[in-house]
Amino acid sequence: MIRARLRFAEHAYPAPAPIRRWENFWDYLDSQRGRSGAPLVPRPTGHNPEVRAFARVDDGRWLADCPWGCRAAFILPAGETRMWCTECAGGGFGLTAALVWPDGSDALTLNLESLPSMLQFWPCISCRPWLADGRPLCLSCTGTHGLGV
């Protein structure tokens, strides 16, 4: 599964060199694909700030779904500001998208870490389309985010 690759790669790299940039992840994928003879990972050729991907939490990990709709999802390197889908090559355009993190993502991470792993998801499935539309989230998601219920 796409999400598991970056998580494994973070643990496979030595502690002084964890994956903190997309380029490190693509290099890791290339090394894995090179062993099996698979084609290398496509790389972006530019950036489109009009296309936006939204960071969300899934099983305690920050990830974003492909904003071009190919249904892939990727764990996010900490502090990234752009999203690139290696599955559809940026919707076939070769461009990265702007990555939008929620306000207070650090507080949200701390709140989620105190929950059992089966509850470490944000926003809930019902609120995911609302996040992209800028609509208010449900009371449960708002409370987990630390904004009060």
Secondary structure, DSSP 8 states (H G I E B T S, - for coil): -HHHHHHHHHHHS-TTS---SHHHHHHHHHHHHHHHT--------EEEEEEEEEEEEETTEEEEE-TTSS--EEE--TT--EE--TTTTIIIIIEEEEEE--TTHHHHHHHHHTS-GGG--BS-TTTHHHHHHT----HHHHHHTTS--
